[in-house]
Amino acid sequence: MSQELFTINNLWMMIATILVFVMHLGFASLEAGLTRSKNTVNILFKNSIIPAMGILSYAFIGFNIMYPGESFTGHFFGIGGLGLDLPKAGNTAEYSGGYTYWTDFIFQAMFAATAATIVSGAVAERIKLSSFLIFSMIYVGFCYPIVGMWKWGGGFLDTLSTSFYDFAGSSIVHSVGGWAALAGVILLGPRIGKYVKGKVKPIPGHSMPLATLGVFLLWFGWFGFNGGSVLSADPGTVSLVFVTTSIAGAAGAIGAFACSYALFKTNDLTMVLNGILAGLVGITAGADQMGTVDALLIGLIAGILVVLSVVLLDRLKLDDPVGAISVHLICGIWGTLAVGIFGNLASWTQLSSQLIGIGVIGAFSFISSFSIFFIIKKTIGLRVDTKEETEGLDMAEHGMHAYPDIKAAHDQLATL
């Protein structure tokens, strides 16, 4: 590979890393907008500290679990050491065919923190901050890298006779976060007042503009999430991935809009927003393998599924304030299955491999996350008390308001 091509590939990977990093701002805005104003500081704090914790834990242990080395090919678990080590060939050494060791680490680190961020929205407005941070550190540092190693690090899913395929993480990132979100919601229980006498009581978010901004930031960042997963600046594949990603996100919006209108006879913005994300999650497993019609169908079905899932979870009294389980778990599974149904890899053998991957990843992710949450619940506790939940976590956990009363502050100053 020429030095010029190597530099271009490496530069694109770093740009993609920046785009994925921006997604954390998208998650923060979306979750804050879809929850009540009294919990805004808490949401923003979690979404600020998770990337910091994720980068550090991934640097010192997660990266070496996810990529333990060639000697662990076909294994369930391996670890290649602790911390980051400069390759023998130096800073500019080609790594994985077109970018440096350091670029590989920082790109993958952005993915790692996303798994915990998904959980944040589902358990919002009633989980203890300390409990959530402990869970996130363990899950990002150990559980997510183990699953990632099974496919992307040369583990057993990559060595099946027909290799399990997950291009950018419908299962390995999104469903891993979704399974943990489901475990957390089950153990936490619903928010106070969400289900009253068998009926679902809507608890609307406080800022639809903030939620909308968050979704568009996520859509913007998804071009790096999927486009960077090409692992080079190959013009044909990167261009294809941009197109399939856009079409699936757009189709997800239309699918959710049509389904929610058919069910509720309202033009529900929150359903359309989650429909966009549903389409993006759905295409992520096979964005490089699909044509435009395939991408449209995958996104459209994902948009319908997310609406039906939200309705079903409410009937099961599983309270997910932002729809994270429906978007990331349900549509992550759908997108992974779609690889065996649509596109270049469509076949019964590929579909069977996808089912194996979904089953193994789901079992490990749910059992491990449920166990971590359960131990936390039985030791330091998982949920804030009734008074703190009623008054809001902003004051209980942080001692500040996201939207202070300006008039009251002005009146107080006037008396001085």
GUBAKOL-552663 format. One record per residue (C-alpha): residue number from 0; residue in one letter; chain; x, y, z. Coordinates in steps of 0.001 Angstrom, whole numbers. Layout:
REM GUBAKOL-552663
 num residuo cadena      xx      yy      zz
 NUM       A      A       X       Y       Z
...
REM end
This chain:
REM GUBAKOL-552663
 num residuo cadena      xx      yy      zz
   0       M      A       0       0       0
   1       S      A    1362    3425    -952
   2       Q      A    2005    6024    1743
   3       E      A    -602    8297     156
   4       L      A   -3337    5652     280
   5       F      A   -2379    4688    3817
   6       T      A   -2638    8323    4920
   7       I      A   -6042    8731    3252
   8       N      A   -7400    5545    4871
   9       N      A   -6086    6537    8263
  10       L      A   -7486   10064    7928
  11       W      A  -10951    8765    7047
  12       M      A  -10881    6437   10059
  13       M      A  -10055    9367   12341
  14       I      A  -12855   11465   10804
  15       A      A  -15249    8554   11353
  16       T      A  -14085    8399   14973
  17       I      A  -15018   12060   15418
  18       L      A  -18467   11387   13944
  19       V      A  -19056    8480   16336
  20       F      A  -17920   10671   19229
  21       V      A  -20581   13226   18268
  22       M      A  -23190   10475   18757
  23       H      A  -22670   10753   22514
  24       L      A  -23988   14312   22326
  25       G      A  -26918   12924   20353
  26       F      A  -27703   10344   23030
  27       A      A  -27442   12998   25743
  28       S      A  -29833   15350   23919
  29       L      A  -32318   12613   23015
  30       E      A  -32489   11125   26505
  31       A      A  -32736   14532   28168
  32       G      A  -35503   15625   25812
  33       L      A  -37592   12487   26308
  34       T      A  -37442   12621   30107
  35       R      A  -38742   15145   32619
  36       S      A  -36943   18413   33302
  37       K      A  -36331   17474   36956
  38       N      A  -33968   14709   35801
  39       T      A  -32080   16576   33062
  40       V      A  -28828   17173   34944
  41       N      A  -28758   13490   35904
  42       I      A  -29174   12412   32277
  43       L      A  -26495   14814   31070
  44       F      A  -24103   13777   33845
  45       K      A  -24407   10091   32944
  46       N      A  -23911   10801   29261
  47       S      A  -20856   12912   30042
  48       I      A  -19158   10486   32416
  49       I      A  -19842    7306   30392
  50       P      A  -17522    8205   27473
  51       A      A  -14801    9143   29952
  52       M      A  -15145    5887   31872
  53       G      A  -15539    3907   28667
  54       I      A  -12382    5246   27039
  55       L      A  -10281    4573   30143
  56       S      A  -11612    1078   30866
  57       Y      A  -11340     139   27189
  58       A      A   -7768    1443   27035
  59       F      A   -6516    -501   30022
  60       I      A   -8350   -3797   29565
  61       G      A  -11277   -3849   27088
  62       F      A   -9236   -3391   23901
  63       N      A   -6970   -6327   24768
  64       I      A   -9975   -8546   25518
  65       M      A  -11680   -7615   22259
  66       Y      A   -8509   -8070   20194
  67       P      A   -6407  -10607   22134
  68       G      A   -4269  -11696   19181
  69       E      A   -4123  -14410   16526
  70       S      A   -3380  -17173   19059
  71       F      A   -6945  -16812   20384
  72       T      A   -8670  -17336   17024
  73       G      A  -11851  -19373   17471
  74       H      A  -11939  -18932   21245
  75       F      A  -14636  -17709   23621
  76       F      A  -12280  -15568   25680
  77       G      A   -8751  -14252   25572
  78       I      A   -6678  -11316   26743
  79       G      A   -3625   -9958   25012
  80       G      A   -2236   -7957   27941
  81       L      A   -3021   -4752   29800
  82       G      A   -2934   -1216   28489
  83       L      A   -1863      47   25076
  84       D      A    1487    -933   23570
  85       L      A    3267     829   20728
  86       P      A    3645   -1565   17748
  87       K      A    7216   -2613   17059
  88       A      A    7163    -899   13670
  89       G      A    6330    2457   15259
  90       N      A    3567    5064   15193
  91       T      A    2957    4978   11443
  92       A      A    2992    1202   11040
  93       E      A     184    -187    8882
  94       Y      A   -2287   -1996   11078
  95       S      A   -5200   -4145    9897
  96       G      A   -4397   -3205    6307
  97       G      A   -4693     557    6296
  98       Y      A   -4517    2544    9525
  99       T      A   -2420    2826   12666
 100       Y      A   -2704     921   15912
 101       W      A   -3723    4129   17668
 102       T      A   -6465    4881   15162
 103       D      A   -7834    1369   15590
 104       F      A   -7988    1800   19361
 105       I      A   -9700    5191   19409
 106       F      A  -12261    4187   16753
 107       Q      A  -13193    1051   18693
 108       A      A  -13236    2928   22012
 109       M      A  -16008    5176   20686
 110       F      A  -18098    2076   19984
 111       A      A  -17469     601   23430
 112       A      A  -18973    3488   25379
 113       T      A  -22104    3397   23188
 114       A      A  -23268     101   24720
 115       A      A  -23584    1665   28192
 116       T      A  -25123    4862   26807
 117       I      A  -27982    2779   25383
 118       V      A  -28723    1462   28874
 119       S      A  -28789    4971   30358
 120       G      A  -32026    5997   28664
 121       A      A  -33941    2841   29526
 122       V      A  -33220    3083   33266
 123       A      A  -33608    6861   33438
 124       E      A  -35404    8758   36192
 125       R      A  -35134    6112   38939
 126       I      A  -31684    4470   39066
 127       K      A  -29008    5472   41577
 128       L      A  -26125    7249   39900
 129       S      A  -23460    5264   41770
 130       S      A  -25122    1965   40879
 131       F      A  -25331    2886   37215
 132       L      A  -21692    3944   37082
 133       I      A  -20520     686   38678
 134       F      A  -22573   -1285   36180
 135       S      A  -21255     730   33241
 136       M      A  -17620     274   34216
 137       I      A  -17973   -3510   34445
 138       Y      A  -20144   -3889   31357
 139       V      A  -18002   -1698   29087
 140       G      A  -14723   -2990   30465
 141       F      A  -15489   -6702   30301
 142       C      A  -18840   -7832   28877
 143       Y      A  -18968   -5783   25673
 144       P      A  -15351   -6606   24658
 145       I      A  -15960  -10327   25169
 146       V      A  -18900  -10249   22743
 147       G      A  -16931   -8077   20321
 148       M      A  -14050  -10559   20379
 149       W      A  -16365  -13398   19325
 150       K      A  -16731  -11804   15892
 151       W      A  -14424   -8838   15350
 152       G      A  -11485  -10263   17322
 153       G      A  -11450  -13600   15506
 154       G      A  -13487  -15526   18092
 155       F      A  -15766  -18501   17607
 156       L      A  -18579  -16663   15783
 157       D      A  -16095  -15612   13128
 158       T      A  -14941  -19203   12606
 159       L      A  -18337  -20832   12068
 160       S      A  -18579  -22756    8786
 161       T      A  -20690  -19848    7529
 162       S      A  -19351  -16908    9493
 163       F      A  -21750  -14851   11576
 164       Y      A  -21918  -11408    9977
 165       D      A  -22356   -8094   11764
 166       F      A  -20778   -5297    9760
 167       A      A  -20997   -2430   12273
 168       G      A  -22793   -3816   15294
 169       S      A  -26574   -4339   15101
 170       S      A  -25990   -7175   17558
 171       I      A  -22472   -6622   18863
 172       V      A  -23122   -3006   19907
 173       H      A  -26851   -2279   19827
 174       S      A  -28377   -5516   21053
 175       V      A  -25637   -5861   23680
 176       G      A  -26806   -2517   25056
 177       G      A  -30446   -3456   24505
 178       W      A  -30214   -6705   26471
 179       A      A  -28626   -4850   29380
 180       A      A  -31357   -2212   29174
 181       L      A  -34002   -4946   29397
 182       A      A  -32315   -6495   32447
 183       G      A  -32120   -3116   34162
 184       V      A  -35762   -2271   33463
 185       I      A  -36941   -5640   34825
 186       L      A  -35008   -5287   38083
 187       L      A  -35777   -1589   38592
 188       G      A  -39490   -1701   37921
 189       P      A  -41523    1147   36386
 190       R      A  -41412    4816   37363
 191       I      A  -43908    5984   39964
 192       G      A  -47225    6729   38268
 193       K      A  -46428    5067   34954
 194       Y      A  -48922    2204   35328
 195       V      A  -52007    3027   37375
 196       K      A  -54794     480   37951
 197       G      A  -53759   -1512   34913
 198       K      A  -53667    1510   32606
 199       V      A  -50662    3125   30955
 200       K      A  -50203    6748   31986
 201       P      A  -48034    8669   29519
 202       I      A  -45126   10563   31097
 203       P      A  -44114   12979   28336
 204       G      A  -40599   14270   27917
 205       H      A  -39951   17932   28619
 206       S      A  -38278   19049   25360
 207       M      A  -39187   17769   21920
 208       P      A  -36726   20207   20265
 209       L      A  -33891   18703   22326
 210       A      A  -34989   15165   21478
 211       T      A  -35215   16005   17771
 212       L      A  -31775   17594   17822
 213       G      A  -30442   14432   19469
 214       V      A  -31832   12156   16757
 215       F      A  -30344   14238   13966
 216       L      A  -26974   14282   15721
 217       L      A  -27184   10499   15952
 218       W      A  -28106   10191   12269
 219       F      A  -25171   12457   11418
 220       G      A  -22816   10386   13552
 221       W      A  -24079    7143   12025
 222       F      A  -22197    7985    8826
 223       G      A  -19041    7501   10864
 224       F      A  -20441    4532   12767
 225       N      A  -21223    2618    9574
 226       G      A  -18920    4402    7137
 227       G      A  -15911    3947    9391
 228       S      A  -16661     236    9704
 229       V      A  -15503    -180    6103
 230       L      A  -12051     161    7765
 231       S      A  -10707    2059    4779
 232       A      A  -11564    5009    2562
 233       D      A  -12553    2721    -308
 234       P      A  -14777    5051   -2373
 235       G      A  -17209    2429   -3636
 236       T      A  -17964     748    -316
 237       V      A  -18036    3926    1786
 238       S      A  -20411    5553    -719
 239       L      A  -22678    2496    -707
 240       V      A  -22764    2433    3090
 241       F      A  -23682    6136    3223
 242       V      A  -26590    5507     843
 243       T      A  -27948    2359    2536
 244       T      A  -27640    4029    5939
 245       S      A  -29579    7097    4767
 246       I      A  -32303    5104    3015
 247       A      A  -32851    2797    5997
 248       G      A  -33092    5716    8420
 249       A      A  -35560    7511    6156
 250       A      A  -37635    4369    5639
 251       G      A  -37667    3779    9391
 252       A      A  -39239    7201    9887
 253       I      A  -41947    6452    7303
 254       G      A  -42634    2991    8714
 255       A      A  -43012    4311   12268
 256       F      A  -45152    7247   11107
 257       A      A  -47539    5011    9174
 258       C      A  -47794    2372   11901
 259       S      A  -48303    4840   14762
 260       Y      A  -50928    6770   12789
 261       A      A  -52780    3547   11971
 262       L      A  -52807    2562   15646
 263       F      A  -53325    5899   17400
 264       K      A  -54612    8296   14709
 265       T      A  -52024   10884   15768
 266       N      A  -48884   12257   14153
 267       D      A  -46549   11164   16948
 268       L      A  -43148   12877   16747
 269       T      A  -41523   10547   19277
 270       M      A  -42453    7513   17191
 271       V      A  -40983    9088   14057
 272       L      A  -37775    9942   15920
 273       N      A  -37430    6400   17201
 274       G      A  -38361    5140   13734
 275       I      A  -35323    6925   12286
 276       L      A  -33089    5297   14882
 277       A      A  -34779    1933   14328
 278       G      A  -33971    2042   10616
 279       L      A  -30371    3012   11348
 280       V      A  -29933     192   13856
 281       G      A  -31563   -2248   11438
 282       I      A  -29197   -1519    8546
 283       T      A  -26047   -1501   10680
 284       A      A  -25424   -5266   10496
 285       G      A  -25408   -5381    6697
 286       A      A  -24955   -1840    5422
 287       D      A  -22179   -2917    3045
 288       Q      A  -24121   -5874    1654
 289       M      A  -27466   -4306     734
 290       G      A  -28926   -2621   -2312
 291       T      A  -31213     373   -2088
 292       V      A  -34441   -1663   -2146
 293       D      A  -33064   -4006     533
 294       A      A  -32155   -1023    2719
 295       L      A  -35618     478    2235
 296       L      A  -37367   -2738    3274
 297       I      A  -35098   -3262    6274
 298       G      A  -35677     299    7480
 299       L      A  -39418     209    6822
 300       I      A  -39877   -3022    8777
 301       A      A  -37670   -1687   11588
 302       G      A  -39850    1426   11827
 303       I      A  -42982    -708   12167
 304       L      A  -41324   -3024   14687
 305       V      A  -40267    -175   16962
 306       V      A  -43856    1073   17302
 307       L      A  -45250   -2402   17964
 308       S      A  -42486   -3063   20474
 309       V      A  -43207     139   22424
 310       V      A  -46864    -890   22687
 311       L      A  -45964   -4440   23752
 312       L      A  -43491   -3317   26426
 313       D      A  -46125   -1044   27951
 314       R      A  -48573   -3942   28062
 315       L      A  -45901   -5978   29857
 316       K      A  -45364   -3032   32244
 317       L      A  -41728   -2679   31220
 318       D      A  -41088    1042   31562
 319       D      A  -38519    2354   29070
 320       P      A  -38704    6180   29034
 321       V      A  -36876    6644   25718
 322       G      A  -37696    3445   23822
 323       A      A  -34123    2143   23978
 324       I      A  -35113   -1524   24202
 325       S      A  -37408   -1239   21196
 326       V      A  -34839     639   19107
 327       H      A  -31602   -1109   20008
 328       L      A  -32635   -4623   21056
 329       I      A  -35634   -5419   18864
 330       C      A  -34309   -3650   15770
 331       G      A  -30776   -4858   16452
 332       I      A  -32053   -8432   16306
 333       W      A  -34071   -7633   13189
 334       G      A  -31089   -6075   11439
 335       T      A  -28913   -9070   12248
 336       L      A  -31526  -11469   10861
 337       A      A  -31930   -9298    7773
 338       V      A  -28360  -10123    6703
 339       G      A  -29504  -13682    6012
 340       I      A  -32694  -12539    4236
 341       F      A  -31603   -9620    2045
 342       G      A  -28549   -8554     113
 343       N      A  -25429  -10331   -1068
 344       L      A  -25286  -12839    1814
 345       A      A  -28920  -13974    1761
 346       S      A  -29153  -17754    2253
 347       W      A  -30485  -20333    4689
 348       T      A  -27005  -21145    5950
 349       Q      A  -26256  -17476    6587
 350       L      A  -29596  -17065    8332
 351       S      A  -28805  -20014   10605
 352       S      A  -25446  -18465   11510
 353       Q      A  -27179  -15173   12270
 354       L      A  -29628  -16995   14564
 355       I      A  -26750  -18675   16391
 356       G      A  -25049  -15327   16895
 357       I      A  -28243  -13652   18117
 358       G      A  -28886  -16493   20574
 359       V      A  -25379  -16643   22017
 360       I      A  -24939  -12867   22234
 361       G      A  -28410  -12473   23749
 362       A      A  -27910  -15179   26380
 363       F      A  -24510  -13864   27464
 364       S      A  -25491  -10188   27442
 365       F      A  -28754  -10649   29335
 366       I      A  -27399  -13083   31924
 367       S      A  -24253  -11066   32594
 368       S      A  -26059   -7718   32820
 369       F      A  -28882   -9150   34930
 370       S      A  -26309  -10677   37296
 371       I      A  -24396   -7407   37658
 372       F      A  -27571   -5407   38265
 373       F      A  -28891   -8057   40708
 374       I      A  -25702   -8036   42797
 375       I      A  -25769   -4236   42888
 376       K      A  -29433   -4302   43924
 377       K      A  -28762   -6708   46794
 378       T      A  -25723   -4797   48047
 379       I      A  -25769   -1024   47642
 380       G      A  -29234    -823   46084
 381       L      A  -30338     -33   42554
 382       R      A  -33191    2442   42829
 383       V      A  -33483    5838   44500
 384       D      A  -36103    6222   47218
 385       T      A  -39631    7474   46573
 386       K      A  -38952   11014   47788
 387       E      A  -35895   11435   45548
 388       E      A  -37713   10038   42519
 389       T      A  -40712   12309   43094
 390       E      A  -38633   15441   43559
 391       G      A  -36253   14551   40750
 392       L      A  -32722   13207   40580
 393       D      A  -31189   16561   39696
 394       M      A  -31426   17854   43255
 395       A      A  -31151   14464   44976
 396       E      A  -28009   13332   43133
 397       H      A  -26433   16612   41956
 398       G      A  -27826   19468   44044
 399       M      A  -28676   21607   41022
 400       H      A  -31418   22313   38514
 401       A      A  -31022   22166   34739
 402       Y      A  -33439   25079   34402
 403       P      A  -33116   27340   37451
 404       D      A  -35913   29741   38299
 405       I      A  -34469   32975   36912
 406       K      A  -37246   35158   38361
 407       A      A  -36764   33724   41855
 408       A      A  -33021   34276   41598
 409       H      A  -33569   37870   40444
 410       D      A  -35984   38547   43306
 411       Q      A  -33497   37127   45782
 412       L      A  -30734   39374   44473
 413       A      A  -33044   42388   44676
 414       T      A  -33436   41861   48430
 415       L      A  -29681   41952   49044
REM end
